[in-house]
Amino acid sequence: MGTAPRKKTTAAGRKSKTSGARKLNGTKADRVAAKAKSAGGKSIRTSAGSKKNYVPNESEPFMNKRQREYFRAKLLRWKEEILRETRETLEHLQTGTAYMPDLGDRATAEAQRSLELRARDRQRKLVSKINAALRRIDDGSYGYCEETGEPISLKRLHARPIATLSIEAQERHEMRERVYSDN
């Protein structure tokens, strides 16, 4: 006769039946995976077929397929978030053009509008850097320093996925900028 299904203790201390399919229970990990999937990212699956929260680590070959997929999904989520915020700003700017008789209120509203437009311009430039990073993933140069050709650390790429220089090369670049700008 068959035996009863084994129970497995989860990280939260709850008992769950072991099975091939993972039950979605609304954890943060599940929400992150669903968000990544809805933003065009791919869920990474283990050999057992269950979803896994993958984070690149130094023990793997640098810029393997899983790492490239991870950074592509991260960049696409970031880009989608920026584009959503841009749409919201445009809607706000279009609806917020009411006539204001008070000069102080009008000046404040104009200053806020100017600030929002400058922020959106910076984000527009950021989207172009994200697109450039996505192209580098496609051509295989993503994750490598443009100056030295050495791999950029995974910690740096995780913190700044659009990085094109290693920390050392970035520091040299910033030092040159300070030296030449202090004339």
C-alpha positions as CSV (number, residue, x, y, z in Angstrom):
1,M,0.0,0.0,0.0
2,G,1.0,3.6,-0.5
3,T,2.3,5.8,2.3
4,A,0.7,9.1,3.3
5,P,2.3,12.2,1.7
6,R,5.2,13.5,3.6
7,K,4.8,16.8,5.3
8,K,7.4,19.6,4.7
9,T,8.0,22.5,7.1
10,T,8.1,25.8,5.3
11,A,10.3,28.7,6.4
12,A,7.3,30.2,8.3
13,G,7.0,27.0,10.3
14,R,3.7,25.9,8.6
15,K,3.3,22.3,7.3
16,S,2.6,21.8,3.6
17,K,2.3,18.7,1.5
18,T,5.2,18.1,-0.8
19,S,4.1,18.0,-4.4
20,G,5.6,18.9,-7.8
21,A,3.6,22.1,-8.1
22,R,4.1,25.0,-5.7
23,K,0.9,26.4,-4.2
24,L,0.7,30.2,-4.5
25,N,0.0,31.6,-1.1
26,G,0.4,35.4,-1.7
27,T,3.9,35.6,-0.4
28,K,6.1,38.5,-1.4
29,A,8.1,36.2,-3.6
30,D,4.9,35.2,-5.4
31,R,4.0,38.8,-6.0
32,V,7.5,39.7,-7.2
33,A,7.4,36.8,-9.7
34,A,3.9,37.7,-10.9
35,K,5.0,41.3,-11.3
36,A,8.0,40.3,-13.3
37,K,5.9,38.0,-15.5
38,S,3.4,40.8,-16.2
39,A,6.2,43.2,-17.1
40,G,7.4,40.8,-19.7
41,G,10.0,39.0,-17.6
42,K,10.3,35.3,-17.6
43,S,9.8,33.1,-14.6
44,I,12.9,31.0,-13.9
45,R,12.0,27.4,-13.2
46,T,14.0,24.7,-11.5
47,S,14.3,21.2,-12.8
48,A,11.3,20.2,-10.6
49,G,9.2,22.8,-12.5
50,S,8.5,25.1,-9.5
51,K,9.1,28.9,-9.7
52,K,12.2,30.1,-7.9
53,N,13.4,33.5,-6.9
54,Y,16.7,33.6,-8.7
55,V,19.4,36.0,-7.8
56,P,22.7,35.8,-9.6
57,N,25.7,34.8,-7.6
58,E,29.5,34.7,-8.0
59,S,29.7,30.9,-8.0
60,E,28.1,30.7,-11.5
61,P,29.7,31.4,-14.8
62,F,29.6,35.1,-15.5
63,M,26.7,36.3,-17.7
64,N,25.3,32.9,-18.3
65,K,21.8,32.5,-19.7
66,R,20.0,32.7,-16.3
67,Q,21.9,35.9,-15.4
68,R,21.1,37.5,-18.7
69,E,17.4,36.6,-18.3
70,Y,17.5,38.0,-14.8
71,F,19.0,41.3,-15.8
72,R,16.7,41.6,-18.9
73,A,13.6,41.1,-16.7
74,K,15.0,43.6,-14.1
75,L,15.6,46.2,-16.8
76,L,12.2,45.7,-18.4
77,R,10.5,46.1,-15.1
78,W,12.4,49.3,-14.4
79,K,11.6,50.7,-17.9
80,E,7.9,49.8,-17.5
81,E,7.8,51.6,-14.1
82,I,9.4,54.7,-15.6
83,L,7.0,54.7,-18.5
84,R,4.0,54.3,-16.2
85,E,5.2,57.2,-14.1
86,T,5.7,59.3,-17.2
87,R,2.1,58.6,-18.4
88,E,0.8,59.6,-14.9
89,T,2.8,62.8,-15.0
90,L,1.5,63.7,-18.5
91,E,-2.1,63.1,-17.4
92,H,-1.5,65.2,-14.3
93,L,0.0,68.0,-16.3
94,Q,-2.8,68.0,-18.8
95,T,-5.5,68.1,-16.2
96,G,-3.7,70.5,-13.9
97,T,-3.8,73.5,-16.2
98,A,-6.5,75.4,-14.4
99,Y,-6.5,79.2,-14.3
100,M,-5.1,80.6,-11.0
101,P,-5.8,84.2,-10.3
102,D,-3.3,84.4,-7.4
103,L,0.2,85.1,-8.7
104,G,1.8,83.2,-5.8
105,D,-0.2,80.1,-6.5
106,R,0.5,80.4,-10.2
107,A,4.2,80.8,-9.6
108,T,4.2,77.7,-7.2
109,A,2.3,75.6,-9.8
110,E,4.6,76.7,-12.6
111,A,7.7,75.8,-10.4
112,Q,6.2,72.4,-9.6
113,R,5.4,71.8,-13.3
114,S,9.0,72.7,-14.3
115,L,10.4,70.4,-11.7
116,E,8.2,67.5,-12.9
117,L,9.3,68.1,-16.5
118,R,13.0,68.1,-15.6
119,A,12.5,64.9,-13.6
120,R,10.7,63.3,-16.7
121,D,13.6,64.5,-18.9
122,R,16.1,62.7,-16.7
123,Q,13.9,59.6,-16.8
124,R,13.7,59.8,-20.6
125,K,17.5,59.7,-20.6
126,L,17.4,56.8,-18.2
127,V,15.1,54.9,-20.5
128,S,17.6,55.3,-23.4
129,K,20.3,53.9,-21.1
130,I,18.0,51.0,-20.2
131,N,17.5,50.4,-24.0
132,A,21.2,50.5,-24.5
133,A,21.7,47.9,-21.7
134,L,19.1,45.7,-23.3
135,R,20.9,45.9,-26.6
136,R,24.2,45.0,-24.8
137,I,22.4,41.9,-23.4
138,D,21.4,40.9,-26.9
139,D,24.9,41.4,-28.4
140,G,26.7,39.7,-25.4
141,S,28.6,42.7,-24.1
142,Y,26.4,43.4,-21.1
143,G,28.1,43.1,-17.8
144,Y,31.6,43.8,-19.1
145,C,33.4,47.1,-18.5
146,E,33.6,49.3,-21.6
147,E,37.0,50.6,-20.6
148,T,38.8,47.5,-19.5
149,G,36.7,44.6,-20.8
150,E,36.7,43.0,-17.4
151,P,33.4,41.7,-15.8
152,I,31.5,44.3,-13.8
153,S,30.7,42.8,-10.3
154,L,27.2,41.3,-9.9
155,K,26.7,43.5,-6.8
156,R,27.2,46.6,-8.9
157,L,25.0,45.3,-11.8
158,H,22.3,44.5,-9.3
159,A,22.4,48.0,-7.8
160,R,22.9,49.8,-11.1
161,P,21.9,47.5,-14.0
162,I,22.7,50.1,-16.6
163,A,26.4,50.3,-15.4
164,T,28.9,50.3,-18.3
165,L,32.1,50.7,-16.2
166,S,33.5,48.6,-13.3
167,I,33.8,50.4,-10.0
168,E,37.5,50.9,-10.5
169,A,37.0,52.3,-14.0
170,Q,34.1,54.5,-12.7
171,E,36.3,55.9,-9.9
172,R,39.1,56.7,-12.4
173,H,36.5,58.4,-14.7
174,E,35.2,60.5,-11.8
175,M,38.7,61.4,-10.7
176,R,39.5,62.7,-14.2
177,E,36.3,64.7,-14.3
178,R,37.3,66.3,-11.0
179,V,40.8,67.1,-12.1
180,Y,39.8,68.6,-15.4
181,S,36.8,70.5,-14.0
182,D,38.9,72.2,-11.3
183,N,40.8,74.3,-13.8
